[in-house]
Amino acid sequence: MSRIGKKIIELPAKVSVKIATDGAVNVEGPKGKLAWRLPEGIIGKVEGNNVSFSCADNSKRALFGTSRACVANMVVGVAEGYIKDLEIQGVGFKAAVKGKILNLNLGYSHDINVPIPEGVKVTVAENTKVKVEGIDKQAVGQFAAVVRSYYPPEPYKGKGVRYVGEKVIRKEGKTVQ
């Protein structure tokens, strides 16, 4: 059995979790609402301020810890939210939000327009600092990864889009003899 799956989720104040008999999970909090469905064979129980999970049969053990982690991420998301900070480095590289589109100028011959998904809020400060926030951990992380994938940091000059605090191992250039 999964050690993660056996852990109990303690609910913070103002967060409520409802688990239906068919496995539908609804989480409500001050930041918003999230819904998800448990895989077959995983049973969730809400007892007071705690949520626990059990496995109906051993065939679904692989999803036991994953299910608990997904619900725990939903609880944290509606209570506090998730934030990913990106920084753009390079001469002339910049970003701007235009309505529901993130406009990136990353040194290509054209601008890159990335549509911002529902439930994700993007703000740009100083043209090079991009802040992605929302209540769904998967959506925030996926959007940040998509933005980073347009120009990942390169090892020679360090140009590109990187997460704040990400270390880029630099390589030495060619030497002239």
Phi, psi and omega per residue, in radians:
M1 nan 2.682 -3.106
S2 -1.337 2.343 3.065
R3 -1.236 -0.633 3.126
I4 -1.163 -0.743 -3.109
G5 -1.088 -0.524 -3.120
K6 -1.360 -0.316 -3.125
K7 -1.146 2.539 3.126
I8 -1.640 2.400 3.085
I9 -1.602 2.122 3.076
E10 -1.621 2.246 -3.093
L11 -1.479 2.273 3.030
P12 -1.252 2.975 3.124
A13 -1.088 2.549 3.101
K14 1.201 0.277 3.068
V15 -2.047 2.264 3.119
S16 -2.172 2.484 3.132
V17 -2.149 2.322 3.067
K18 -2.184 2.220 3.112
I19 -2.083 2.064 3.141
A20 -1.432 2.926 -3.126
T21 -1.166 -0.447 3.123
D22 -1.479 0.021 3.074
G23 1.713 0.086 3.121
A24 -1.303 2.206 -3.120
V25 -1.946 2.199 3.076
N26 -2.121 2.192 -3.134
V27 -2.098 2.235 3.140
E28 -2.167 2.453 3.107
G29 -2.717 -3.028 -3.101
P30 -1.131 -0.463 -3.123
K31 -1.520 -0.350 -3.130
G32 2.696 -2.827 -3.097
K33 -2.183 2.519 3.043
L34 -2.335 2.570 3.116
A35 -2.314 2.587 -3.127
W36 -2.773 2.817 3.115
R37 -2.084 2.253 3.089
L38 -1.203 2.541 3.064
P39 -1.158 2.752 3.102
E40 -1.070 2.447 3.120
G41 1.640 -0.151 3.103
I42 -1.873 2.234 -3.082
I43 -2.028 2.244 3.101
G44 -1.958 2.499 3.129
K45 -2.305 2.356 3.052
V46 -1.836 2.076 3.140
E47 -2.197 1.706 -3.121
G48 1.180 -2.019 -3.136
N49 -1.764 0.234 -3.091
N50 -2.158 2.582 3.050
V51 -2.152 2.257 3.128
S52 -2.244 2.776 -3.101
F53 -2.244 2.620 3.054
S54 -2.460 2.826 -3.088
C55 -1.878 2.148 -3.103
A56 -1.198 -0.741 3.098
D57 -2.438 2.854 -3.058
N58 -1.302 -0.134 -3.108
S59 -1.272 -0.380 -3.097
K60 -1.852 0.387 -3.114
R61 -1.068 -0.536 -3.103
A62 -1.127 -0.499 -3.116
L63 -1.663 -0.029 -3.052
F64 -1.140 -0.966 3.140
G65 -1.208 -0.606 3.124
T66 -1.113 -0.736 3.140
S67 -1.089 -0.767 -3.141
R68 -1.125 -0.723 -3.135
A69 -1.142 -0.677 3.127
C70 -1.115 -0.743 3.132
V71 -1.200 -0.673 3.096
A72 -1.096 -0.685 3.086
N73 -1.137 -0.630 3.098
M74 -1.133 -0.725 -3.133
V75 -1.106 -0.794 3.121
V76 -1.147 -0.662 -3.126
G77 -1.095 -0.799 -3.121
V78 -1.333 -0.341 3.120
A79 -1.513 -0.830 -3.036
E80 -2.079 -0.602 -3.065
G81 1.586 2.963 3.137
Y82 -2.143 2.549 -3.129
I83 -2.354 2.356 2.985
K84 -2.168 2.199 3.113
D85 -1.827 2.310 3.096
L86 -2.087 2.614 3.036
E87 -2.275 2.508 -3.114
I88 -1.901 2.208 3.124
Q89 -2.131 2.337 3.129
G90 2.556 2.581 -3.115
V91 -1.203 2.156 3.116
G92 1.435 -0.028 3.121
F93 -1.400 2.316 -3.139
K94 -2.731 2.920 3.131
A95 -2.400 2.710 3.097
A96 -2.695 2.563 3.076
V97 -1.749 2.196 3.112
K98 -2.180 1.644 -3.104
G99 1.210 -2.077 3.131
K100 -1.813 0.466 -3.121
I101 -2.279 2.347 3.025
L102 -1.672 2.068 -3.110
N103 -1.714 2.101 -3.128
L104 -1.982 2.280 3.032
N105 -1.985 1.754 -3.008
L106 -2.040 0.511 3.063
G107 1.529 0.007 3.060
Y108 -1.405 3.026 3.136
S109 -1.269 -0.163 -3.108
H110 -2.404 2.770 3.030
D111 -1.369 2.653 3.092
I112 -1.860 2.132 3.117
N113 -1.866 2.046 -3.113
V114 -1.926 2.085 3.093
P115 -1.216 2.356 -3.137
I116 -1.497 2.154 -3.108
P117 -1.245 2.829 3.093
E118 -1.098 2.471 3.092
G119 1.495 -0.015 3.123
V120 -2.052 2.303 3.129
K121 -1.967 2.284 -3.115
V122 -2.112 2.280 3.054
T123 -2.235 2.563 -3.136
V124 -2.125 2.262 3.081
A125 -2.107 2.424 3.085
E126 1.012 0.418 3.135
N127 1.101 -0.145 -3.096
T128 -2.216 -0.115 -3.134
K129 -1.912 2.013 -3.112
V130 -1.930 2.232 3.132
K131 -2.006 2.109 3.132
V132 -1.930 2.161 -3.127
E133 -2.448 2.706 3.140
G134 3.079 -3.129 -3.113
I135 -1.701 -0.260 -3.135
D136 -1.723 1.944 -3.074
K137 -1.042 -0.700 -3.115
Q138 -1.152 -0.760 -3.109
A139 -1.166 -0.721 3.132
V140 -1.136 -0.831 -3.134
G141 -1.142 -0.676 3.139
Q142 -1.164 -0.749 3.138
F143 -1.142 -0.733 3.108
A144 -1.091 -0.685 3.127
A145 -1.176 -0.650 3.114
V146 -1.137 -0.767 3.136
V147 -1.107 -0.742 3.141
R148 -1.140 -0.571 -3.062
S149 -1.202 -0.306 3.129
Y150 -1.212 -0.497 3.060
Y151 -2.758 1.397 3.120
P152 -1.110 2.705 -3.107
P153 -1.089 2.293 -3.123
E154 -1.699 2.634 -2.945
P155 -1.402 -0.176 -3.055
Y156 -1.577 -0.838 3.111
K157 -1.909 -0.232 3.134
G158 1.441 0.180 -3.128
K159 -1.270 2.683 3.038
G160 2.304 -3.024 3.141
V161 -1.763 2.206 -3.127
R162 -2.386 2.773 3.026
Y163 -1.255 2.595 3.101
V164 -1.133 2.254 -3.132
G165 1.570 -0.081 3.130
E166 -1.254 2.308 3.118
K167 -1.618 2.247 3.088
V168 -1.917 2.086 3.132
I169 -1.348 2.058 -3.074
R170 -1.497 2.552 3.090
K171 -1.862 2.706 3.106
E172 -1.469 2.442 3.129
G173 -1.329 3.120 3.117
K174 -1.181 2.546 3.100
T175 -1.839 2.520 3.131
V176 -1.654 2.350 -3.127
Q177 -1.855 nan nan
